[in-house]
Amino acid sequence: MSASPIYPTRDVDFARAWLDVDLGAVRHNAQRLRARAGVPLVAMVKANSYGVGAVAVCRALGVPFDDQAEEPDAPWGVGIASLDEAEQLRDSGCTGRVLCLQPLLANELPRALALAVRPALHRADEILAWGALGERETPAPYHLSIDTGMARAGVRWDSVAPLRDALMVHPPEGVFTHFHSADESLASRNVQERRFAEALAVLADVLPPECLRHSDNSGGIVSRGTAGSPGALARPGIALYAGLFADELGLAPVAHLRARIIDLRDVHAGETVSYGATWEAPGPRRIATIAAGYADGYRRHLSNAGVVLINGTRCPVVGRVTMDMVMVDVSAVPCALGDVATLLGRDGRDTLTVEMVAGLAGVSPYELLVGLTLRVPAVYHASLGSTNPSSP
Ligand SMILES: *Cc1c(COP(=O)(O)O)cnc(C)c1O
């Protein structure tokens, strides 16, 4: 490969299957999102950065670590969903702002404080408890979570008045809401925005003027066109990893699932391939067995539907995807044992995008990404450029 892997998990020469993660692409995507949003980002790194590796992504984005100074274009902070995720970041030396967007239970607050996590709070008793946990002079920051229609987390937009007393005692650093379909329906986004504004109006005199408002996820950022995100921050996740909006925003692919050809055979007309004999050779065909299956995040729904890149050529998946292996028709392309197939991502000039493969698999791009490192190691690259994995 032209770019040498950083933090190599293992020697790729001997790997049967692995996920190439292009950290240069993550940086590029963050820059595109920052430019489009027009405000600093909370980079969402929950679920191990959607499967690609939270620590590596935070480092690549210039978030401060014990041994790494904060870069000028680093995100304002990173977003996570559980304290275990925060602990992983802190254990690795991450000293940046970490925002936990998911509601925490009251008994988790001391741990959140110990991990210097900014929790999302929305109950008066928790706001008071959180304030009492911290130092009197410099109370620990938190963000007020307002539900404007997602109906998942936060205080209802029309029920914020009872929080006024608690907010006056311990004012939040930020206040946010979350859109359910910003990129699909401007009307729904506008309804949610109106509700957010209503709630903020009720709290106007108790929220500090510097309180950081934020609402936009990736879809929200895209929904603004070139107008930029309102408020002080935006919280993209999926777009950082080019799982959605790759064309709209000019994003670069991050995750590249590779696996080697570990067997090759010729089948005759009428013979079948894989479990259930769901594929029958229409004529003489050459079949390659690839060392990745649904236990590696290559979804079973790609049976008789997926395509993989081998030496720059698209080859169809034939028969069912099995747990550890998948078979493809390579009649059209010369290949040999040990050659590398690209099941997702770029090989030479062709790219199988997350959106495309997720579409073929009948899952959301989010689900496809988070499943990719179930078993295979991630191999991190400072930049992959347009590397062809098959020709070192
Ligand atoms: C996951 C999440 C995001 C990021 O959403 P994407 O659609 O991946 O951009 C932003 N905010 C909150 C509260 C989230 O839970």
Ligand as a Chemical Component Dictionary entry (heavy atoms), coordinates in Angstrom:
data_LIG
# 
_chem_comp.id                   LIG 
_chem_comp.type                 NON-POLYMER 
_chem_comp.pdbx_formal_charge   0 
_chem_comp.three_letter_code    LIG 
# 
loop_
_chem_comp_atom.comp_id 
_chem_comp_atom.atom_id 
_chem_comp_atom.alt_atom_id 
_chem_comp_atom.type_symbol 
_chem_comp_atom.charge 
_chem_comp_atom.model_Cartn_x 
_chem_comp_atom.model_Cartn_y 
_chem_comp_atom.model_Cartn_z 
_chem_comp_atom.pdbx_ordinal 
LIG C1 C1 C 0 -26.278 10.246 17.070 1  
LIG C2 C2 C 0 -26.610 11.639 17.374 2  
LIG C3 C3 C 0 -26.150 12.674 16.543 3  
LIG C4 C4 C 0 -25.472 12.415 15.223 4  
LIG O1 O1 O 0 -26.450 12.028 14.280 5  
LIG P1 P1 P 0 -26.063 11.682 12.770 6  
LIG O2 O2 O 0 -27.363 11.418 12.117 7  
LIG O3 O3 O 0 -25.219 10.457 12.824 8  
LIG O4 O4 O 0 -25.340 12.837 12.227 9  
LIG C5 C5 C 0 -26.369 13.967 16.958 10 
LIG N1 N1 N 0 -27.033 14.236 18.102 11 
LIG C6 C6 C 0 -27.517 13.274 18.900 12 
LIG C7 C7 C 0 -28.259 13.634 20.129 13 
LIG C8 C8 C 0 -27.336 11.937 18.561 14 
LIG O5 O5 O 0 -27.829 10.975 19.347 15 
# 
loop_
_chem_comp_bond.comp_id 
_chem_comp_bond.atom_id_1 
_chem_comp_bond.atom_id_2 
_chem_comp_bond.value_order 
_chem_comp_bond.pdbx_ordinal 
LIG C1 C2 SING 1  
LIG C2 C3 SING 2  
LIG C2 C8 DOUB 3  
LIG C3 C4 SING 4  
LIG C3 C5 DOUB 5  
LIG C4 O1 SING 6  
LIG O1 P1 SING 7  
LIG P1 O2 DOUB 8  
LIG P1 O3 SING 9  
LIG P1 O4 SING 10 
LIG C5 N1 SING 11 
LIG N1 C6 DOUB 12 
LIG C6 C7 SING 13 
LIG C6 C8 SING 14 
LIG C8 O5 SING 15 
# 
